[in-house]
Amino acid sequence: MKVVYNEAQKRHYPKNFVSSGVVTQNPEMPERADRLFASALEAGLQHEVTVDQGLAGISAVHAPEYIEFLMGAHERWSHRKGASPEVIPNVHPGRNAPGYPRSVDGQAGYHMADTACPISAETWDAVKLSASTAVQATAHVLAGEPSVYALCRPPGHHAFADMAGGFCYVNNSGVAAQALRAVHDRVAILDVDLHHGNGTQGMFYHRPDVMTVSLHCDPARFYPFFWGHEGERGEGAGLGYNMNLPLARHSADDAFLAALDRGIDRIRAYAPGGLVVALGLDAYEGDPFGGLSVTTDGFARIAEKIAALRLPTVIVQEGGYLCDDLGRNLASFLTGFGAKHKV
Ligand SMILES: [Zn+2]
């Protein structure tokens, strides 16, 4: 299996994060990518360097004004007297705001769901390269490779068509799914990250051609709070093509695997031509977010079940934060997947 990745994705190094009202170091650190990359190589994957794939893949799933905002926000922001080094919103539109603001601070509130996705001078280039990683990996799968691992960083599944959030700017899994649609009539995204893939859900909520299935810690008391409940099933033509499988806090392997069986059954019945796995590793019992209690061996078992779908698969990196076993958990998933996957 190939691992697609470019070390320049590490240049994005967000500083700001607010947790329980305390400003602290943002946990989406470049070292995550170092550990994941080293582990992918140790697991026997072959490295292919990401080259810039342009804007087409991003534009296919994101709004033009949002892309323009991401590209230009930092420069516009830094012209303001006394501006912070990172774009961080301090206003939010709330539920009833009708207008689109012209100023960069208004647009920051409009386009950013929270303060966890600051924009520095280096952010856009890294975000674009991370999306290029997804595009390049998907091209290999479309050309006949059974599976490719896209080491996307920064991650993407909290990014909506016009809104960043939770360390995410461009929705790499959505980019990959849309690219698969060039060949396949139906595509599924299976999100096993600790957090609900709210951006991905929002992106495809009205569409029957991309099924979205997410397993995650119950959002009633966990980020992203406002999305990820079982009753959200899609709308309009998309009704029935979104499936949420929230799990009780600290659920371990058996509960996770039982929910995964339900998600996989639904995907099998949908009979997609291709699959995107939104691979977060933060459901791990030792992850600093402490939401679920999946073990290192559990990731191999999750991977084996997904591999049994026998679909052309793009594995897109999402969350998973610094802890001793981050690399081992990726290796466990990739090894489990590779051992069972045939198309
Ligand atoms: Zn996550």
Boltz pocket constraint, residues with backbone or C-beta under 6 A from the ligand:
constraints:
  - pocket:
      binder: B
      contacts: [[A, 193], [A, 194], [A, 195], [A, 280], [A, 282], [A, 318], [A, 319], [A, 320]]
      max_distance: 6.0
